[in-house]
């Protein structure tokens, strides 16, 4: 629903106000994903918080340390003492972030080829990584003693990347509830403003709590002007319906006010198609989606936050999955987990730099591209949906993905070919165009090719300009 305001001065009519979004699904479905997001393709997610101090198993340590029988519960009692004597709050003074350098982080992300960066502003644990008026439990007043989100927003924009952030606040409604069942500091009224409400997951959040959620979200928008706002799954509670709509309309109208395109990420069914941008956790789609979408994935298989025994994915895994996602009209938001002292583990840095090195050569086939008629071809079956990252089979050089830009078609092999490549989608029989030229992106070596009735045959190059995947630029007559 749109409202246009005109004023007449003499014989001239001026447009004083743009259309404004209303908090209805009808109005929110008028939303259009901004070009910057559709062009960016690759962003960095950052899970960093108090949970990086215990650094045990995952960022869900604050929940599971209060659930008797879990490894986290046993580890906590054995390492730090019982939960009534040493609770999650007692890790905060150890979260010093003494080596944190926002500019160094932003420089690394730029080298990785990222176009946007999304740090977690508040995770399920309820500790805000920014200066908030709504809670004393924040990184500016405790732990690091600095507004981490504020420092990152400045550093990221200085590197000419888009700044976003995420809020997982709504999940805090139930996150610490295990501590209610036994003698723990969760039951101490002194800390109710940190651990609470600690209710059951099947309980509907109270209006007071949902209002607090809305206030925290709007505070983040007003203070940091993020161009991307990311939500986790639990905002889909039916009672949250009016709050979801209110926040989306407020945020989209702020984007109009700033004259900047903004993106709201959601999971599952929290928003209807077209009203925001769908995000799939640790998974992807099997085909092209007409609406832009995003995968949030991590450099490791085990945790989103830092743990010392992480099982890291390979650079090939990350690069080929980025290509596969982009061919289907998606973006990759790739997560890292810094240590409590503010350093990014060397393994994570090297993975990011490997992606940047590949993108330095092949980025023209990724950034600013759009899907082709089909996403690709090849023998490797892709598993669709969330949480499929550990089940993914490695791609081969016979797996081809397509992107388009400026009337050119890019055919990307998801491994380095050692034998001729046969692209059936570009056969004469397929009738997808008569090929005029084939170039190997990043190389001056002449490409030997022939378009036949059953396939476009490209001979393997003597030397490829990058590892893990190769890009051919194809033009047509």
VOGU-3710 file (C-alpha; in Angstrom, 3 decimals, decimal comma):
1> xxxxxxxxxx> 0,000/0,000/0,000  1,561/3,239/-1,092  1,066/6,853/-0,136  2,242/9,667/-2,420  2,382/13,222/-1,106  2,426/16,097/-3,613  2,516/19,800/-3,002  1,669/22,433/-5,604  3,774/25,583/-5,706  2,504/27,940/-8,415
11> xxxxxxxxxx> 2,155/25,716/-11,474  4,702/23,130/-10,259  3,943/19,931/-8,401  6,784/18,452/-6,314  7,113/14,932/-5,006  7,850/15,411/-1,302  7,571/11,869/-0,033  8,331/8,473/-1,427  6,063/5,525/-0,996  6,088/4,191/2,557
21> xxxxxxxxxx> 5,624/0,619/3,671  2,747/-0,284/5,940  2,837/-3,150/8,452  0,715/-5,425/6,268  1,768/-8,376/4,160  0,131/-6,735/1,151  2,375/-3,703/1,507  5,535/-5,652/2,430  5,203/-7,845/-0,653  5,911/-4,708/-2,701
31> xxxxxxxxxx> 9,501/-4,929/-1,436  12,218/-5,271/-4,072  15,618/-6,777/-3,266  18,260/-4,089/-3,900  20,797/-4,484/-6,689  23,747/-4,289/-4,292  22,667/-7,596/-2,724  21,941/-9,273/-6,057  25,379/-8,178/-7,304  27,402/-8,884/-4,134
41> xxxxxxxxxx> 27,082/-12,696/-4,026  29,536/-13,179/-1,129  29,453/-11,933/2,453  31,090/-12,722/5,796  29,131/-13,727/8,919  30,824/-13,380/12,349  29,796/-15,365/15,425  31,765/-13,840/18,282  30,695/-13,537/21,884  31,164/-14,723/25,458
51> xxxxxxxxxx> 30,816/-18,336/24,269  34,291/-17,986/22,697  35,766/-18,088/26,231  34,791/-21,681/27,153  35,110/-22,550/23,423  33,721/-26,024/24,008  31,781/-27,925/21,313  29,703/-24,997/19,993  28,216/-21,544/20,539  25,305/-23,285/22,274
61> xxxxxxxxxx> 27,497/-23,846/25,317  25,526/-21,293/27,388  22,376/-23,343/26,921  23,812/-26,833/27,202  26,007/-26,116/30,245  22,728/-25,844/32,179  21,282/-29,121/30,911  22,209/-32,046/33,179  23,648/-35,022/31,357  25,162/-33,121/28,424
71> xxxxxxxxxx> 28,882/-33,063/27,690  28,797/-29,313/28,255  27,243/-29,729/31,720  29,855/-32,283/32,771  32,735/-30,323/31,256  31,623/-27,143/32,977  31,332/-28,688/36,436  34,684/-30,446/36,080  36,527/-27,420/34,678  34,973/-24,390/36,362
81> xxxxxxxxxx> 32,865/-25,703/39,238  29,156/-26,171/39,749  26,732/-23,854/37,975  25,576/-22,197/41,196  29,157/-21,114/41,947  30,385/-20,361/38,410  27,709/-19,555/35,843  27,810/-18,315/32,284  27,943/-14,705/33,520  31,318/-15,458/35,088
91> xxxxxxxxxx> 32,903/-15,906/31,680  32,216/-12,247/30,817  35,267/-10,792/32,642  37,428/-13,304/30,718  36,033/-12,074/27,409  38,595/-9,293/27,045  39,022/-9,064/23,255  42,440/-7,570/23,995  43,788/-8,246/20,476  40,664/-7,200/18,577
101> xxxxxxxxxx> 41,447/-4,911/15,641  38,369/-3,979/13,599  40,453/-2,505/10,777  42,560/-5,664/10,467  39,403/-7,778/10,312  37,893/-5,552/7,622  41,112/-5,669/5,589  41,029/-9,485/5,710  37,390/-9,602/4,619  38,147/-7,269/1,724
111> xxxxxxxxxx> 41,028/-9,516/0,618  38,653/-12,487/0,828  36,474/-10,878/-1,828  33,525/-10,226/0,481  31,121/-7,463/-0,488  29,193/-7,348/2,800  29,866/-8,272/6,425  27,329/-9,342/9,060  28,534/-9,594/12,678  26,200/-11,043/15,308
121> xxxxxxxxxx> 24,940/-8,131/17,390  23,306/-10,361/20,015  23,250/-14,132/20,098  20,872/-16,455/21,973  22,941/-15,988/25,142  21,585/-12,457/25,665  24,942/-10,643/25,705  24,851/-7,637/23,371  28,002/-6,939/21,369  27,058/-3,262/21,183
131> xxxxxxxxxx> 26,204/-0,362/23,477  22,519/-0,721/24,212  20,246/1,428/26,347  18,117/-1,625/27,137  20,597/-3,818/29,042  23,774/-3,410/31,072  24,888/-6,823/29,774  26,763/-5,519/26,759  30,298/-5,442/25,389  30,670/-1,682/25,873
141> xxxxxxxxxx> 30,035/-1,881/29,631  31,392/-5,372/30,392  34,020/-7,732/29,022  35,759/-5,967/26,111  34,632/-2,535/27,280  34,068/-1,485/23,667  31,170/-1,146/21,263  32,226/-4,005/18,994  29,398/-3,509/16,493  30,107/0,214/16,280
151> xxxxxxxxxx> 33,817/-0,345/15,650  33,122/-2,972/12,993  30,519/-0,825/11,237  33,089/1,959/10,831  35,918/-0,341/9,699  33,770/-2,271/7,219  32,381/0,859/5,594  35,895/2,309/5,394  36,777/-0,683/3,201  33,722/0,095/1,026
161> xxxxxxxxxx> 31,873/-3,076/1,988  28,219/-3,116/3,015  27,612/-3,373/6,757  24,911/-5,648/8,143  24,210/-7,340/11,452  22,172/-10,144/12,993  19,925/-10,413/16,040  19,123/-13,733/17,711  17,462/-12,026/20,663  14,074/-13,709/20,387
171> xxxxxxxxxx> 15,581/-17,168/21,087  16,750/-15,908/24,484  13,161/-16,385/25,672  13,941/-20,065/26,289  17,695/-20,348/25,843  18,798/-20,595/29,487  15,787/-22,545/30,761  17,790/-25,656/31,700  19,121/-23,715/34,669  15,637/-23,561/36,188
181> xxxxxxxxxx> 15,622/-27,310/36,913  18,455/-27,430/39,461  20,541/-25,226/41,748  22,161/-22,755/39,356  22,732/-19,021/39,091  19,936/-18,821/36,499  17,578/-18,908/39,502  19,340/-16,038/41,281  17,080/-12,948/40,965  20,215/-10,769/40,891
191> xxxxxxxxxx> 20,845/-11,979/37,336  17,263/-12,167/36,088  17,909/-9,303/33,671  20,582/-11,415/31,984  19,360/-15,007/32,148  15,642/-14,350/31,955  13,010/-15,108/30,953  14,390/-18,706/30,653  10,920/-20,045/29,882  9,904/-23,148/27,936
201> xxxxxxxxxx> 10,269/-23,213/24,162  6,621/-24,210/23,736  5,425/-21,175/25,719  4,254/-18,155/23,760  6,548/-15,173/24,423  4,924/-12,485/26,530  3,925/-9,154/24,954  6,513/-7,477/27,173  9,267/-9,708/25,827  8,203/-9,269/22,206
211> xxxxxxxxxx> 8,087/-5,506/22,704  11,604/-5,664/24,143  12,681/-7,599/21,041  11,163/-4,945/18,793  12,837/-2,140/20,757  16,237/-3,814/20,544  15,869/-4,347/16,810  14,841/-0,768/16,125  17,666/0,476/18,363  20,145/-1,451/16,212
221> xxxxxxxxxx> 18,650/0,030/13,044  18,760/3,567/14,389  22,275/3,369/15,845  24,134/1,508/13,111  22,028/1,861/9,941  22,730/-1,697/8,751  21,874/-2,439/5,142  21,224/-6,066/6,005  19,384/-7,346/9,073  19,517/-11,117/9,640
231> xxxxxxxxxx> 17,110/-13,139/11,786  17,333/-16,730/12,971  14,459/-19,197/12,913  12,426/-18,479/16,060  10,839/-15,214/14,952  8,351/-17,424/13,074  6,267/-17,918/16,256  2,620/-17,071/15,397  2,450/-14,485/18,191  5,325/-12,629/16,526
241> xxxxxxxxxx> 3,298/-11,947/13,371  2,448/-8,294/14,109  5,964/-7,631/15,450  7,599/-9,100/12,338  5,445/-6,900/10,124  6,033/-3,812/12,257  9,792/-4,262/12,208  9,956/-4,947/8,464  7,923/-1,846/7,598  9,995/0,287/9,994
251> xxxxxxxxxx> 13,287/-1,030/8,570  12,251/-0,707/4,934  11,064/2,842/5,521  14,396/3,642/7,162  16,078/2,344/4,016  14,012/4,782/1,984  14,958/7,551/4,399  18,663/6,695/4,055  18,259/6,282/0,280  19,936/2,888/0,567
261> xxxxxxxxxx> 18,600/-0,533/-0,366  18,153/-2,761/2,670  17,798/-6,525/3,046  15,933/-8,471/5,716  16,935/-12,149/5,966  14,598/-14,777/7,400  14,375/-18,574/7,619  11,580/-21,029/6,926  8,204/-19,244/6,795  8,744/-16,153/8,957
271> xxxxxxxxxx> 7,984/-13,902/5,989  5,998/-14,622/2,819  7,822/-14,947/-0,494  8,888/-11,559/-1,749  8,452/-9,686/1,548  12,061/-10,375/2,617  15,032/-12,514/1,499  15,020/-16,229/2,313  18,074/-17,686/4,088  18,936/-21,394/4,260
281> xxxxxxxxxx> 21,244/-22,586/7,069  24,114/-24,899/6,116  22,334/-25,921/2,937  21,094/-24,738/-0,422  18,596/-25,192/-3,231  18,664/-27,787/-5,976  17,620/-25,356/-8,700  17,204/-21,707/-9,652  14,923/-19,604/-7,454  13,430/-16,597/-9,219
291> xxxxxxxxxx> 13,660/-14,522/-6,048  17,113/-13,815/-4,601  18,075/-16,001/-1,634  21,030/-16,751/0,595  22,887/-19,615/2,250  24,462/-19,033/5,635  27,271/-21,528/6,038  30,364/-21,845/8,228  34,051/-22,500/7,565  33,799/-25,439/9,979
301> xxxxxxxxxx> 31,469/-28,409/10,284  31,070/-28,336/14,075  30,454/-24,831/15,375  29,583/-21,264/14,434  31,704/-19,854/17,265  35,375/-20,608/17,864  36,380/-24,025/19,191  39,978/-25,314/19,181  39,215/-28,705/17,588  37,111/-27,479/14,660
311> xxxxxxxxxx> 36,883/-29,647/11,547  37,448/-27,132/8,775  36,021/-27,342/5,281  38,434/-27,168/2,363  38,923/-24,132/0,144  37,595/-26,219/-2,760  34,433/-27,001/-0,796  33,799/-23,312/-0,072  34,649/-22,039/-3,564  32,604/-24,631/-5,467
321> xxxxxxxxxx> 29,630/-24,173/-3,165  29,775/-20,415/-3,710  29,682/-21,056/-7,473  26,803/-23,534/-7,185  24,778/-21,135/-5,026  25,384/-18,141/-7,324  24,300/-20,171/-10,379  20,915/-20,612/-8,654  20,392/-16,889/-7,892  21,751/-17,126/-4,358
331> xxxxxxxxxx> 24,378/-15,479/-2,164  26,794/-17,125/0,259  27,118/-15,654/3,752  30,181/-17,480/5,120  30,732/-17,551/8,872  33,944/-17,313/10,864  34,391/-17,658/14,640  37,114/-15,494/16,244  38,852/-16,370/19,510  37,994/-14,634/22,785
341> xxxxxxxxxx> 41,087/-12,420/22,474  39,836/-11,018/19,154  42,150/-12,911/16,819  40,859/-14,862/13,836  42,379/-18,381/13,763  45,026/-18,873/11,093  43,111/-21,736/9,462  40,099/-19,472/8,991  42,232/-16,656/7,610  43,825/-18,966/5,063
351> xxxxxxxxxx> 40,432/-20,242/3,890  39,221/-16,671/3,381  42,396/-15,702/1,529  42,051/-18,765/-0,722  38,567/-17,616/-1,679  39,880/-14,127/-2,336  42,659/-15,458/-4,527  40,162/-17,403/-6,645  37,793/-14,440/-6,865  40,650/-12,132/-7,898
361> xxxxxxxxxx> 40,939/-14,226/-11,072  37,352/-15,373/-11,599  35,254/-12,703/-9,921  33,777/-11,440/-13,191  31,843/-14,732/-13,394  30,430/-14,198/-9,878  29,907/-10,534/-9,009  27,046/-8,781/-10,760  25,930/-11,931/-12,576  22,492/-13,422/-12,982
371> xxxxxxxxxx> 21,322/-17,020/-13,541  21,176/-18,474/-17,056  18,322/-20,594/-18,444  19,577/-23,503/-16,338  21,950/-23,481/-13,372  24,258/-26,160/-14,771  24,866/-29,784/-15,556  26,973/-32,674/-14,338  26,922/-35,981/-12,468  27,072/-34,823/-8,847
381> xxxxxxxxxx> 23,709/-34,713/-7,100  23,102/-31,717/-4,847  21,192/-32,201/-1,601  18,584/-29,494/-1,066  17,383/-27,903/2,174  18,977/-26,900/5,454  21,787/-28,651/7,341  23,077/-30,563/4,352  26,660/-29,286/4,424  28,139/-32,468/5,938
391> xxxxxxxxxx> 26,328/-34,612/3,336  27,590/-32,755/0,261  29,532/-34,842/-2,248  32,653/-33,264/-3,791  32,080/-31,727/-7,201  34,046/-32,827/-10,273  35,372/-31,158/-13,415  32,326/-32,595/-15,231  30,064/-30,509/-12,999  29,443/-27,213/-14,803
401> xxxxxxxxxx> 27,693/-24,126/-13,445  26,457/-21,195/-15,536  26,182/-17,467/-14,850  25,519/-14,566/-17,223  26,557/-10,932/-17,488  26,808/-8,401/-20,353  25,486/-10,925/-22,929  28,287/-13,336/-22,024  27,807/-16,790/-20,589  30,233/-18,116/-17,985
411> xxxxxxxxxx> 30,692/-21,876/-17,730  32,540/-22,764/-14,531  33,965/-26,229/-14,000  33,793/-27,255/-10,339  37,254/-28,767/-10,424  40,292/-28,256/-12,651  39,869/-30,277/-15,878  42,536/-32,784/-16,873  40,591/-34,029/-19,928  38,331/-32,415/-22,536
421> xxxxxxxxxx> 35,137/-30,853/-21,182  31,834/-31,704/-22,849  29,065/-29,162/-22,174  25,856/-30,752/-23,408  23,733/-27,659/-22,750  25,725/-25,860/-25,447  25,414/-28,546/-28,111  23,985/-27,592/-31,473  20,998/-29,812/-30,698  20,305/-27,945/-27,462
431> xxxxxxxxxx> 19,703/-24,816/-29,564  20,962/-22,406/-26,899  22,995/-20,343/-29,358  25,850/-20,598/-31,827  29,134/-20,141/-29,988  31,434/-17,476/-31,434  34,268/-17,420/-28,910  35,515/-19,278/-25,823  38,076/-17,736/-23,449  39,672/-19,045/-20,273
441> xxxxxxxxxx> 39,199/-16,271/-17,701  42,508/-15,110/-16,246  44,591/-16,686/-19,034  45,961/-15,606/-22,411  46,254/-19,224/-23,576  44,232/-19,903/-26,710  41,275/-22,170/-26,002  40,726/-25,056/-28,384  37,026/-25,812/-28,755  34,389/-27,156/-31,123
451> xxxxxxxxxx> 30,613/-26,921/-30,971  29,213/-30,287/-32,037  25,745/-31,731/-32,348  25,905/-33,365/-28,905  28,141/-30,981/-26,904  30,482/-28,029/-26,826  33,890/-29,696/-26,513  36,638/-27,677/-24,809  40,147/-29,097/-24,666  41,904/-28,954/-21,307
461> xxxxxxxxxx> 44,295/-26,030/-20,946  48,034/-26,533/-20,555  47,944/-24,351/-17,460  45,061/-22,989/-15,447  45,232/-19,566/-13,775  43,565/-20,720/-10,551  42,943/-23,853/-8,527  39,708/-25,588/-7,459  37,523/-24,300/-10,318  38,031/-22,895/-13,843
471> xxxxxxx> 35,950/-20,294/-15,683  35,238/-20,141/-19,409  33,763/-16,990/-20,909  31,535/-17,775/-23,881  30,136/-15,316/-26,416  27,611/-16,067/-29,140  27,060/-15,079/-32,764
//
